[in-house]
Amino acid sequence: MDVYNAILKRRTIRRFQKKAIPFPVLEKCVNAARLSPTARNVQPLEFVAVNDTTQVALLNKAVRFGGVVGQKGRVKGEEPKAFIAIIAEKEKITSYTNTDIGIAAEAIVLTALESEIASCMMGAIEREKIKETLGIPNNFEIPLVVALGYPLEKSVAHDETEGIPYGADEKGVMHIPKRPLEKVLHKNKF
Ligand SMILES: Cc1cc2nc3c(=O)[nH]c(=O)nc-3n(C[C@H](O)[C@H](O)[C@H](O)COP(=O)(O)O)c2cc1C
């Protein structure tokens, strides 16, 4: 899959198959994130990759799924099978760190997708619970976690002009309206 098509194909997925995620895939995702750009090359981020089933079960209790799209949260047996917590060392945090985090998260997501593994970036998380579960020291923040698993649901992006509502339809297919290119692309001048 070429990069552009991977970016187009990627959709947030919140329901996953039972199949486990091998640790080498997580390692590859973190390696891609590690080599991603950071402002001034500060490299404020570290990553906790988790595929241990006990740890994953605890993390699943500390994340919230799909509130805005009307999904009911965790469906038993369909939870993510792995997580990568993106953590930022407090003393290295700058005004650019959130940008660094976004770039690292996309690197993780696209690398996983290459192995047909789907994901959900997650900001609605119980940070203290995650910190305790993963033994993350107090000098780190947990801005974002990425939930991963082989997909069990379908999600399709549409131009918002099609009028298809954001969320799941009666068959459980997710629909994600996106602003059309001509609304967001300014040619040479705003
Ligand atoms: C920074 C960030 C935080 C997010 N946090 C959550 C979250 O806590 N729970 C969730 O279910 N989805 C979360 N999402 C997923 C978005 O809801 C999703 O990206 C959006 O619906 C668009 O769908 P798409 O990713 O398929 O384009 C998050 C996405 C981003 C970029």
The ligand as an ORCA input file, in Angstrom:
! r2SCAN-3c Opt
* xyz 0 1
  C      -6.359     13.674     19.175
  C      -7.500     12.715     18.993
  C      -8.164     12.213     20.101
  C      -9.211     11.279     19.945
  N      -9.801     10.742     21.070
  C     -10.757      9.810     20.918
  C     -11.319      9.176     22.076
  O     -10.932      9.456     23.212
  N     -12.291      8.240     21.884
  C     -12.713      7.886     20.637
  O     -13.583      7.013     20.541
  N     -12.203      8.463     19.511
  C     -11.228      9.401     19.626
  N     -10.656      9.974     18.504
  C     -11.081      9.529     17.148
  C     -11.953     10.564     16.439
  O     -13.234     10.531     16.995
  C     -11.944     10.253     14.932
  O     -10.658     10.539     14.427
  C     -13.002     11.051     14.175
  O     -14.286     10.554     14.461
  C     -12.793     11.022     12.659
  O     -12.829      9.696     12.192
  P     -11.625      9.115     11.324
  O     -10.438      8.991     12.269
  O     -12.090      7.793     10.835
  O     -11.316     10.089     10.239
  C      -9.626     10.885     18.641
  C      -8.944     11.406     17.523
  C      -7.888     12.291     17.690
  C      -7.157     12.810     16.471
*
